[in-house]
Amino acid sequence: MTSSMDEFVAGILSAAPEADGAAHDAVATRASNVLRPAGALSRLDAVAAWLASWQRTARPAVENPAVIVFAADHGVAARGVSAYPAEVTAAMLRALREGVATAAALARAVGAELRVVDAGVGRPTGDITCEPALTVERFRESFDAGRAAVRELACDLLVVGEMGIANTTPAAAVAAGLFGGPAEQWTGRGTGIDEAAWRHKVSVVEAARARVPSGAGPIEILRQLGGSELVAIAGALVEARLRSIPVVLDGFVVTSPAAALEALHPGALDHCIAGHRSPEPGHTLLLEKLGKEPLLDLDLRLGEGSGALAALPLVGLAAAAVVEVATFQEWGLTR
């Protein structure tokens, strides 16, 4: 069942550029000839070649990274699926803007510009157990807000983060809607709920997923079950692809709308790399579905783009370890 939203996003992605194969191959070839044993840094070499292919240069580097954090409220929070009240979202939005939240500190530490976008704080989405999260009009508004946030940046690597109390519930519902399977496998403990609260959360995810018409397209599933910051993330990822900006994905909440894009348009996430793996069970499953191996696996579960920010220096190191290291030939040696 193709919805107007699926057609809308698919039309945009149809114009998305492909990676620069020549830049990728140039860096991969250089990596195989630099002064170290063959394959000694193979994972980082692959990251460097990936970065080169989207920066479209044989000399990739991370010099102007940026992070956008989208914040929003969720109607499903009233169902008691989080350990924290919905009011915390507004407080965290203020902390992010004033530079005292974790994402702000990490962004400063790694030299990344931080943008914070209010995607719907004080405007909760619909209760996904009984109504769509977003109207078509609000979906477009949120998607366009994500695109606009990326257009305002001049960055060479992008991290996308989120903040929204209860948003692991819509993330789990979106994942379950996209890929099927029992709600239990997609639903984690979020901010640290106990067993009884987790079982209740599973029932909420199942009720939400069951409400969506059979055969709904991936973007319609995102509209029905997601949230305004999840949709804004999708818009940001699409705009980054159109501008050939490489992206480091954060955790489960960011990866769920990303998965909707990939389900709609295979290859839509080729410009994205997984920064880390969170302990949310659904995140591991989504990464497996997407074929993305995370750079870090440290049991990080904050959100805000924090896991991807922790991985960001590795991308820069990967580039430097190829571009700034002499080859055997340049050093007058043979292997």
C-alpha positions as CSV (number, residue, x, y, z in Angstrom):
1,M,0.0,0.0,0.0
2,T,1.8,3.2,-1.2
3,S,0.8,6.3,0.7
4,S,1.3,9.9,-0.4
5,M,4.1,10.2,2.1
6,D,5.9,7.2,0.7
7,E,5.6,8.7,-2.8
8,F,6.8,12.1,-1.5
9,V,9.9,10.8,0.1
10,A,10.6,8.3,-2.6
11,G,10.5,11.1,-5.2
12,I,13.1,13.0,-3.2
13,L,15.4,10.0,-2.8
14,S,15.2,9.2,-6.5
15,A,17.5,12.2,-7.1
16,A,20.0,11.2,-4.4
17,P,23.6,11.0,-5.6
18,E,25.6,7.9,-5.5
19,A,29.0,7.6,-3.8
20,D,32.2,8.7,-5.6
21,G,33.7,5.4,-6.6
22,A,36.9,6.9,-7.8
23,A,37.6,8.7,-4.5
24,H,36.7,5.5,-2.6
25,D,39.1,3.4,-4.7
26,A,41.9,5.9,-4.5
27,V,41.8,5.9,-0.7
28,A,41.4,2.1,-0.5
29,T,44.4,1.6,-2.8
30,R,46.5,4.0,-0.8
31,A,45.5,2.3,2.4
32,S,46.8,-1.0,1.0
33,N,50.2,0.6,0.4
34,V,50.9,2.8,3.5
35,L,53.7,2.0,5.9
36,R,52.2,-0.7,8.0
37,P,51.4,-4.5,7.7
38,A,48.7,-5.2,5.2
39,G,45.3,-5.2,6.9
40,A,46.6,-3.9,10.2
41,L,44.0,-1.2,10.3
42,S,41.5,-2.8,7.9
43,R,38.3,-1.6,9.6
44,L,39.6,2.0,9.9
45,D,40.8,1.8,6.3
46,A,37.3,0.9,5.2
47,V,35.9,3.9,7.1
48,A,38.4,6.2,5.4
49,A,37.4,4.9,2.0
50,W,33.7,5.4,2.9
51,L,34.4,8.9,4.1
52,A,36.3,9.7,0.9
53,S,33.4,8.4,-1.3
54,W,30.9,10.9,0.2
55,Q,33.3,13.8,0.7
56,R,34.2,13.1,-2.9
57,T,37.9,13.6,-2.4
58,A,41.0,11.3,-2.3
59,R,42.1,13.3,0.8
60,P,39.2,12.9,3.3
61,A,39.3,14.6,6.6
62,V,37.1,15.6,9.5
63,E,37.6,19.3,10.0
64,N,34.1,20.7,10.3
65,P,31.9,18.1,12.1
66,A,28.4,19.0,13.3
67,V,25.7,17.4,15.4
68,I,22.0,18.2,15.3
69,V,19.8,17.1,18.2
70,F,16.1,17.1,17.6
71,A,13.8,17.2,20.6
72,A,10.0,16.5,20.8
73,D,7.2,15.2,23.1
74,H,5.2,12.0,22.6
75,G,1.6,11.4,23.4
76,V,2.3,7.8,24.3
77,A,4.3,9.1,27.3
78,A,1.0,9.3,29.1
79,R,0.8,5.5,28.9
80,G,3.6,5.2,31.6
81,V,6.2,3.7,29.3
82,S,9.2,5.7,30.6
83,A,10.9,6.1,34.0
84,Y,10.8,9.8,33.6
85,P,7.9,12.3,33.2
86,A,7.3,14.0,29.9
87,E,8.3,17.4,31.4
88,V,11.9,16.3,31.4
89,T,12.0,16.8,27.6
90,A,11.5,20.5,27.9
91,A,14.1,20.7,30.7
92,M,16.6,18.8,28.6
93,L,15.9,21.0,25.6
94,R,16.8,24.0,27.7
95,A,20.0,22.3,29.0
96,L,21.1,21.5,25.4
97,R,20.5,25.1,24.3
98,E,22.4,26.4,27.3
99,G,25.4,24.1,26.7
100,V,25.2,22.1,29.9
101,A,23.8,18.8,28.6
102,T,25.9,15.8,27.8
103,A,25.7,16.2,24.0
104,A,26.8,19.8,24.4
105,A,29.9,18.8,26.4
106,L,30.8,16.0,24.0
107,A,30.3,18.2,21.0
108,R,32.8,20.8,22.5
109,A,35.3,18.0,23.3
110,V,35.4,16.7,19.8
111,G,35.2,20.1,18.1
112,A,31.7,19.6,16.6
113,E,29.2,22.4,16.0
114,L,26.0,21.7,17.9
115,R,22.5,22.7,16.6
116,V,19.5,22.0,18.7
117,V,16.1,21.9,17.0
118,D,12.7,22.0,18.8
119,A,10.8,19.5,16.6
120,G,7.7,19.4,18.9
121,V,8.4,20.1,22.6
122,G,5.1,21.1,24.2
123,R,3.2,19.7,21.1
124,P,2.9,15.9,21.9
125,T,2.2,13.6,19.0
126,G,-0.9,11.4,19.0
127,D,-1.2,8.4,21.3
128,I,0.1,5.8,18.9
129,T,-2.0,3.0,20.5
130,C,-5.2,4.6,19.2
131,E,-4.3,7.2,16.6
132,P,-1.6,8.2,14.1
133,A,1.4,9.9,15.7
134,L,1.3,12.7,13.1
135,T,-1.1,14.1,10.6
136,V,0.1,14.3,7.0
137,E,0.5,18.1,7.5
138,R,2.6,17.7,10.6
139,F,4.6,14.9,9.0
140,R,5.6,17.3,6.2
141,E,6.4,20.0,8.7
142,S,8.7,17.8,10.7
143,F,10.4,16.3,7.7
144,D,11.0,19.7,6.3
145,A,12.4,20.9,9.6
146,G,14.9,18.2,9.5
147,R,15.9,19.1,6.0
148,A,16.2,22.8,6.8
149,A,18.4,22.1,9.8
150,V,21.0,20.3,7.5
151,R,20.8,23.1,4.9
152,E,21.9,25.6,7.5
153,L,25.2,23.7,8.2
154,A,28.5,23.8,6.4
155,C,29.9,20.5,7.7
156,D,32.0,17.6,6.4
157,L,30.6,15.0,8.8
158,L,27.2,15.0,10.5
159,V,25.9,13.3,13.7
160,V,22.1,13.3,14.2
161,G,20.8,12.9,17.7
162,E,17.4,13.1,19.5
163,M,15.8,13.8,22.9
164,G,12.3,12.9,23.8
165,I,10.9,11.2,26.9
166,A,9.3,7.8,25.9
167,N,10.7,7.9,22.4
168,T,12.1,4.4,22.5
169,T,8.5,3.2,22.4
170,P,7.7,4.7,19.0
171,A,11.1,3.6,17.8
172,A,10.3,0.0,18.8
173,A,6.8,0.3,17.2
174,V,8.3,1.6,13.9
175,A,10.8,-1.2,13.9
176,A,8.2,-3.8,14.6
177,G,5.9,-2.3,11.9
178,L,8.7,-2.4,9.4
179,F,10.1,-5.8,10.0
180,G,7.5,-7.8,11.9
181,G,8.3,-10.2,14.7
182,P,7.2,-10.2,18.3
183,A,7.1,-6.8,20.0
184,E,9.3,-8.2,22.8
185,Q,12.3,-8.5,20.5
186,W,12.1,-4.8,19.6
187,T,11.3,-3.4,23.0
188,G,13.9,-2.5,25.5
189,R,14.0,-0.8,28.9
190,G,14.7,2.7,27.7
191,T,15.7,4.9,30.6
192,G,15.7,1.9,33.0
193,I,12.1,0.7,33.6
194,D,11.5,-2.4,35.8
195,E,10.1,-5.7,34.6
196,A,6.5,-4.8,35.1
197,A,6.8,-1.5,33.3
198,W,8.7,-3.3,30.5
199,R,5.9,-5.8,30.0
200,H,3.4,-2.9,29.9
201,K,5.6,-1.2,27.3
202,V,5.7,-4.3,25.2
203,S,1.9,-4.3,25.2
204,V,1.8,-0.7,24.2
205,V,4.2,-1.4,21.3
206,E,2.1,-4.3,20.2
207,A,-1.2,-2.3,20.3
208,A,0.4,0.5,18.3
209,R,1.8,-1.9,15.7
210,A,-1.5,-3.8,15.4
211,R,-3.4,-0.5,14.7
212,V,-1.5,0.2,11.4
213,P,-3.2,-1.1,8.3
214,S,-1.6,-4.2,6.8
215,G,0.6,-3.4,3.9
216,A,1.4,0.1,4.9
217,G,4.5,1.5,3.3
218,P,7.6,2.3,5.4
219,I,7.1,6.0,5.5
220,E,3.4,5.6,6.3
221,I,4.5,3.4,9.2
222,L,6.8,6.1,10.4
223,R,4.0,8.7,10.2
224,Q,1.6,6.4,12.1
225,L,4.0,5.1,14.8
226,G,6.9,7.5,15.0
227,G,7.3,11.0,16.4
228,S,8.0,14.5,15.2
229,E,11.7,14.2,16.0
230,L,12.0,10.8,14.3
231,V,10.5,12.2,11.2
232,A,12.8,15.3,11.4
233,I,15.7,12.8,11.6
234,A,14.5,11.1,8.5
235,G,14.4,14.5,6.8
236,A,17.9,15.4,8.0
237,L,19.3,12.1,6.6
238,V,17.6,12.6,3.3
239,E,19.0,16.2,3.0
240,A,22.5,14.9,4.0
241,R,22.3,12.3,1.2
242,L,21.3,14.9,-1.3
243,R,24.3,17.1,-0.3
244,S,26.6,14.1,-0.1
245,I,27.3,14.7,3.6
246,P,28.5,11.5,5.4
247,V,26.6,10.7,8.6
248,V,27.4,8.9,11.8
249,L,24.2,7.3,13.1
250,D,23.5,7.3,16.9
251,G,21.4,4.7,18.7
252,F,18.0,3.0,18.4
253,V,15.8,6.0,18.1
254,V,17.9,7.5,15.3
255,T,18.2,4.2,13.5
256,S,14.5,3.4,13.4
257,P,13.5,6.3,11.0
258,A,16.8,5.6,9.1
259,A,15.5,2.0,8.6
260,A,12.3,3.3,7.2
261,L,14.2,5.2,4.5
262,E,16.3,2.1,3.7
263,A,13.1,0.0,3.5
264,L,11.6,2.5,1.1
265,H,14.7,3.0,-1.1
266,P,17.5,0.4,-0.7
267,G,20.8,2.2,-0.6
268,A,19.3,5.3,1.0
269,L,21.7,4.9,4.0
270,D,24.9,4.3,2.0
271,H,26.2,7.7,3.3
272,C,25.6,6.6,6.9
273,I,27.8,4.6,9.2
274,A,26.8,3.2,12.6
275,G,28.6,5.0,15.4
276,H,27.8,2.6,18.2
277,R,25.5,-0.2,19.4
278,S,23.2,0.5,22.3
279,P,21.9,-2.1,24.7
280,E,18.4,-1.7,23.3
281,P,17.7,-5.1,21.8
282,G,15.9,-3.5,18.9
283,H,19.1,-1.6,17.9
284,T,21.1,-4.7,17.4
285,L,18.4,-6.1,15.3
286,L,18.1,-3.0,13.2
287,L,21.8,-2.8,12.6
288,E,21.7,-6.5,11.4
289,K,18.8,-5.7,9.1
290,L,20.8,-2.7,7.7
291,G,24.1,-4.6,7.5
292,K,25.9,-1.9,9.5
293,E,28.6,-2.9,12.0
294,P,29.0,-0.3,14.7
295,L,32.3,1.4,15.4
296,L,31.8,1.2,19.2
297,D,30.0,-1.2,21.6
298,L,30.1,0.4,25.0
299,D,26.5,-0.1,26.3
300,L,25.8,3.6,25.8
301,R,22.1,4.4,26.1
302,L,21.8,8.1,26.6
303,G,20.7,9.3,23.1
304,E,21.3,13.0,22.3
305,G,23.8,11.8,19.6
306,S,26.2,10.9,22.4
307,G,27.3,7.5,21.2
308,A,27.9,8.8,17.6
309,L,29.8,11.7,19.1
310,A,32.0,9.3,21.0
311,A,32.7,7.5,17.7
312,L,33.3,10.6,15.7
313,P,37.1,10.9,16.4
314,L,37.6,7.4,15.1
315,V,36.4,8.6,11.7
316,G,38.9,11.4,11.7
317,L,41.7,9.1,12.8
318,A,40.8,6.6,10.0
319,A,41.2,9.3,7.4
320,A,44.5,10.6,8.9
321,A,45.9,7.1,9.1
322,V,45.6,6.8,5.3
323,V,46.1,10.4,4.0
324,E,48.9,11.5,6.3
325,V,50.9,8.2,6.3
326,A,53.5,7.7,3.6
327,T,53.3,4.7,1.3
328,F,56.0,2.1,0.8
329,Q,56.7,3.6,-2.6
330,E,56.9,7.2,-1.3
331,W,59.4,6.0,1.3
332,G,61.5,4.2,-1.2
333,L,60.6,0.7,0.0
334,T,59.1,-2.3,-1.5
335,R,56.8,-4.7,0.3
